Amino acid sequence: LTVTFSVKTSATEKTYAGTYTTETIRQLWQMCSVAHQQAKVPVNVYRRNCDCAVDTMRSNYDNSSVFSTMEKPESEKLSVLVRLNCNKYRLNGTTTN
């Protein structure tokens, strides 16, 4: 018996910088989720927004340790980047992507 798996990739597949552990990705997502829940953001909105926020962090920073030493100007830059990339999810809860 031979089993063959084929993986199809698309042109829109994301490339992430560096390596983040599964635990770190989950922690980043959870922090985002809790903040949205406290702000009473609907679950269908914050799930996609948090996915986008974590993807944005992974795409732009090669190591998660940068977040623990990030100075305010860099933190503000990251916030703007996340808003620019992810507000489409907060605005209507869906996206055309």
Backbone as CSV, one residue per row, in Angstrom:
resi,resn,N_x,N_y,N_z,CA_x,CA_y,CA_z,C_x,C_y,C_z
1,LEU,0.837,-1.173,0.000,0.000,0.000,0.000,0.884,1.239,0.000
2,THR,0.668,2.096,-0.949,1.420,3.343,-1.041,0.447,4.507,-0.928
3,VAL,0.764,5.441,-0.053,-0.058,6.626,0.127,0.769,7.832,-0.287
4,THR,0.220,8.646,-1.149,0.910,9.840,-1.619,0.112,11.061,-1.222
5,PHE,0.798,12.025,-0.677,0.157,13.285,-0.313,0.680,14.378,-1.224
6,SER,-0.214,15.213,-1.669,0.162,16.341,-2.493,-0.256,17.613,-1.777
7,VAL,0.656,18.538,-1.703,0.359,19.812,-1.061,0.293,20.878,-2.138
8,LYS,-0.822,21.529,-2.217,-1.007,22.580,-3.197,-0.848,23.918,-2.487
9,THR,-0.006,24.769,-3.014,0.173,26.092,-2.430,-0.400,27.131,-3.376
10,SER,-0.767,28.252,-2.802,-1.321,29.322,-3.628,-0.370,30.503,-3.617
11,ALA,-0.579,31.402,-4.553,0.258,32.588,-4.650,0.061,33.507,-3.450
12,THR,-1.049,33.351,-2.730,-1.324,34.226,-1.593,-0.858,33.629,-0.275
13,GLU,-0.164,32.500,-0.321,0.332,31.879,0.908,1.296,32.834,1.602
14,LYS,1.158,32.960,2.921,1.962,33.910,3.671,3.306,33.308,4.064
15,THR,4.309,34.149,4.088,5.626,33.753,4.545,5.889,34.484,5.847
16,TYR,6.331,33.749,6.852,6.574,34.336,8.159,8.058,34.403,8.447
17,ALA,8.424,35.489,9.096,9.812,35.678,9.485,10.085,34.926,10.784
18,GLY,11.263,34.343,10.878,11.683,33.731,12.128,10.898,32.515,12.535
19,THR,11.145,32.125,13.753,10.453,30.963,14.293,9.778,31.345,15.596
20,TYR,8.538,31.049,15.684,7.741,31.277,16.885,7.257,29.909,17.347
21,THR,7.359,29.644,18.628,6.847,28.379,19.133,5.323,28.402,19.094
22,THR,4.740,27.242,19.077,3.289,27.141,19.118,2.758,27.823,20.373
23,GLU,3.460,27.633,21.485,3.038,28.260,22.746,3.020,29.787,22.632
24,THR,4.040,30.356,22.009,4.107,31.811,21.851,2.977,32.314,20.964
25,ILE,2.716,31.622,19.880,1.631,32.027,18.987,0.305,31.993,19.733
26,ARG,0.090,30.959,20.507,-1.144,30.855,21.287,-1.245,31.970,22.324
27,GLN,-0.130,32.310,22.967,-0.135,33.379,23.962,-0.452,34.729,23.323
28,LEU,0.165,35.007,22.183,-0.114,36.261,21.484,-1.592,36.339,21.098
29,TRP,-2.118,35.242,20.573,-3.524,35.212,20.160,-4.441,35.389,21.379
30,GLN,-4.111,34.738,22.471,-4.935,34.826,23.680,-4.960,36.243,24.238
31,MET,-3.808,36.927,24.246,-3.773,38.314,24.724,-4.673,39.194,23.866
32,CYS,-4.621,38.991,22.566,-5.475,39.740,21.649,-6.943,39.433,21.924
33,SER,-7.260,38.177,22.076,-8.629,37.734,22.323,-9.202,38.342,23.595
34,VAL,-8.442,38.303,24.670,-8.910,38.846,25.952,-9.168,40.346,25.832
35,ALA,-8.274,41.057,25.178,-8.463,42.504,25.001,-9.749,42.794,24.234
36,HIS,-10.015,42.022,23.187,-11.238,42.215,22.403,-12.482,41.842,23.204
37,GLN,-12.399,40.774,23.984,-13.541,40.373,24.808,-13.864,41.442,25.843
38,GLN,-12.846,42.023,26.455,-13.067,43.080,27.431,-13.709,44.307,26.795
39,ALA,-13.424,44.523,25.519,-14.012,45.643,24.782,-15.365,45.278,24.170
40,LYS,-15.859,44.069,24.476,-17.168,43.589,24.004,-17.237,43.472,22.470
41,VAL,-16.115,43.125,21.848,-16.083,42.903,20.403,-16.671,41.527,20.130
42,PRO,-17.577,41.398,19.157,-18.174,40.097,18.850,-17.127,39.057,18.458
43,VAL,-17.374,37.829,18.858,-16.425,36.736,18.635,-16.098,36.551,17.153
44,ASN,-17.089,36.699,16.273,-16.819,36.507,14.847,-15.894,37.589,14.294
45,VAL,-15.777,38.693,14.995,-14.872,39.757,14.573,-13.489,39.554,15.187
46,TYR,-13.436,39.316,16.510,-12.112,39.259,17.125,-11.320,38.019,16.739
47,ARG,-11.980,36.936,16.394,-11.220,35.756,15.956,-10.380,36.079,14.729
48,ARG,-10.997,36.660,13.730,-10.276,36.988,12.497,-9.269,38.103,12.734
49,ASN,-9.651,39.074,13.561,-8.744,40.178,13.856,-7.504,39.673,14.575
50,CYS,-7.670,38.782,15.534,-6.520,38.245,16.267,-5.656,37.352,15.382
51,ASP,-6.275,36.580,14.504,-5.499,35.798,13.537,-4.626,36.735,12.707
52,CYS,-5.237,37.806,12.234,-4.528,38.783,11.406,-3.418,39.457,12.198
53,ALA,-3.696,39.837,13.449,-2.690,40.517,14.270,-1.474,39.626,14.487
54,VAL,-1.702,38.367,14.823,-0.582,37.444,15.040,0.169,37.203,13.733
55,ASP,-0.566,37.050,12.633,0.089,36.886,11.329,0.948,38.103,10.996
56,THR,0.446,39.292,11.300,1.189,40.526,11.040,2.474,40.562,11.860
57,MET,2.385,40.180,13.125,3.582,40.149,13.975,4.605,39.157,13.427
58,ARG,4.145,37.980,13.057,5.046,36.935,12.557,5.654,37.310,11.215
59,SER,4.917,38.071,10.409,5.413,38.472,9.097,6.454,39.585,9.178
60,ASN,6.432,40.349,10.259,7.277,41.532,10.340,8.380,41.471,11.391
61,TYR,8.333,40.493,12.263,9.344,40.363,13.314,9.835,38.922,13.323
62,ASP,11.160,38.755,13.250,11.696,37.409,13.109,11.791,36.630,14.415
63,ASN,11.519,37.284,15.530,11.618,36.578,16.796,10.657,37.206,17.792
64,SER,9.913,36.383,18.494,8.917,36.887,19.434,9.529,37.593,20.634
65,SER,10.817,37.359,20.915,11.441,38.014,22.072,11.518,39.526,21.898
66,VAL,11.418,40.004,20.674,11.455,41.444,20.424,10.314,42.162,21.145
67,PHE,9.198,41.485,21.361,8.045,42.129,21.987,8.293,42.462,23.452
68,SER,9.101,41.676,24.135,9.349,41.924,25.563,10.307,43.091,25.796
69,THR,11.078,43.469,24.788,12.029,44.575,24.936,11.667,45.764,24.054
70,MET,10.518,45.726,23.431,10.114,46.755,22.483,9.882,48.089,23.188
71,GLU,10.501,49.130,22.667,10.303,50.482,23.189,9.000,51.050,22.628
72,LYS,8.514,52.113,23.258,7.223,52.692,22.888,7.119,53.062,21.397
73,PRO,8.117,53.711,20.783,7.973,54.048,19.352,7.778,52.813,18.466
74,GLU,8.517,51.745,18.760,8.377,50.518,17.967,7.035,49.854,18.238
75,SER,6.572,49.908,19.481,5.264,49.363,19.831,4.146,50.108,19.100
76,GLU,4.276,51.432,19.031,3.286,52.232,18.308,3.300,51.912,16.817
77,LYS,4.499,51.694,16.273,4.631,51.309,14.858,3.928,49.971,14.606
78,LEU,4.121,49.018,15.508,3.453,47.723,15.385,1.937,47.888,15.465
79,SER,1.466,48.726,16.375,0.020,48.956,16.509,-0.576,49.504,15.224
80,VAL,0.117,50.463,14.615,-0.355,51.034,13.352,-0.369,49.962,12.265
81,LEU,0.677,49.172,12.207,0.774,48.107,11.204,-0.370,47.106,11.355
82,VAL,-0.669,46.709,12.592,-1.772,45.774,12.837,-3.098,46.415,12.426
83,ARG,-3.312,47.671,12.805,-4.568,48.343,12.430,-4.719,48.427,10.922
84,LEU,-3.651,48.793,10.223,-3.719,48.903,8.764,-4.018,47.556,8.111
85,ASN,-3.413,46.505,8.629,-3.612,45.178,8.049,-4.917,44.519,8.463
86,CYS,-5.419,44.845,9.640,-6.478,44.024,10.231,-7.803,44.728,10.482
87,ASN,-7.894,46.025,10.301,-9.152,46.715,10.600,-10.313,46.264,9.729
88,LYS,-10.034,45.701,8.581,-11.122,45.211,7.729,-11.975,44.190,8.476
89,TYR,-11.375,43.457,9.401,-12.124,42.473,10.171,-12.967,43.137,11.249
90,ARG,-12.462,44.197,11.829,-13.215,44.901,12.872,-14.363,45.687,12.269
91,LEU,-14.211,46.179,11.051,-15.220,47.034,10.453,-16.508,46.294,10.123
92,ASN,-16.370,45.093,9.572,-17.585,44.390,9.180,-17.590,42.911,9.557
93,GLY,-16.568,42.450,10.215,-16.538,41.062,10.661,-16.229,40.061,9.581
94,THR,-16.074,40.531,8.368,-15.754,39.623,7.261,-14.729,40.295,6.355
95,THR,-14.285,39.551,5.407,-13.367,40.092,4.412,-13.608,39.382,3.097
96,THR,-13.152,39.984,2.039,-13.295,39.359,0.724,-12.159,38.403,0.442
97,ASN,-11.123,38.380,1.293,-9.980,37.475,1.091,-10.365,36.043,1.368
